[in-house]
């Protein structure tokens, strides 16, 4: 039977996953499947640090800029579409590259998601009321009390994710993190997870610099063009939410930009917490040499041959 391998490149935001994924795709003469849920949206190129035209030309990518912010796209739909795409790619290649820092989306592909209950209308109404009257902070507080583990990895600025988790906890009387941790599907491919690591200070410097570069590239204009969609889930995210507050006159730009940096660093910290719990990630240092890359290829070949 033909071997099927997925090399999953993981790591916090701003660490250089795109570059490593391209290097691996070139080495294995293969293609890249993105599991970065923010990069699905074609209108959000700058603020999500989507691969550039040059990078996209270096290796074929899938699930980059394939949707509009106006389209609703669930993690369940993504799981189905990504598996379909992988099966197509396995017709041509033994090894396919998966890349992205959206922890749950990677999990959906490599393990599968549990069947969770449908949204409960009464719960949703109650929670929506809490959100409108007491703010997102109240939802954050509730989730932190009920499920600190999920709270440590969820995008706490995305009220829909908070609503969903609390609703499921109320319905099942079980932690959301426990329910999504149980894998139901067995996959017919082998997964080799590769991470990139760097000292915390270096990572934070990279994140700060990257936000400055985004501003130079036109993030302000990109966010302005999306202001009319600010109520949509896709836009309720770091890099856009802060600038919408600037447009609303709530914040000065001199305050909003450092907030983007701070929230990006916080997100990176949550990602690091998540990945640290995994014992199946083989790490490569940021700024790897050709020798380091060759060593990584040896490791991957060894895993594939097992």
WOCOR-V847251 format. One line per field, one symbol per residue. ss: DSSP state (A for helix, B for strand, O for the rest). psi: psi as a letter, one per 20 degrees, with the letter a starting at -180 (. if undefined). A space follows every 50 residues. Layout:
BEGIN
ss: ???
psi: ???
END
This chain:
BEGIN
ss: OOOOBBBBBBOOOOOOAAAAAAAAAAAOOOOBBBOOOOOOBOOOOOOOOO OOAAAAAAOOBBOOOOBOOOOOOOAAAAAAAAAAAAAAAAAAOOBBBBBO OOAAAAAAAAOOOOOOOOOOAAAAAAAAAAAAAAOAAAAAAAAAAAOAAA AOOOOOOOAAAAAAAAAAAAAAOOOAAAAAAOOOOOOOOBBBBBBBBOOA AAAAAAAAAAAAAAAAAOAAAAAAAOAAAOOOAAAOOOOOAAAAAAAOOO OOAAAAAAAAAAAAAAAAAAAAAAAAOOOOBBBBBOOOOAAAAAAAAAAA AAAAAO
psi: ppqpppooorrrpjikhggggggghggjlarpppkoihihphilggijlq qrggghhhqpqqkpkirqhipporhggggggghggghghihhqhpqppqq jnghhgghghhqqqoqqqppgggggghhggghhirhhggggghgghmhgh hiiqniinhhhggggggggghikqqghhhiiophppqjqppoppqpqqqg ggghgggghhggggghikhghghgijhijiiqghimrphghhhhhghijh qqhihgghhggghghgghghgggghhiqjjppqqqqkqrhggghhggggg hgghi.
END
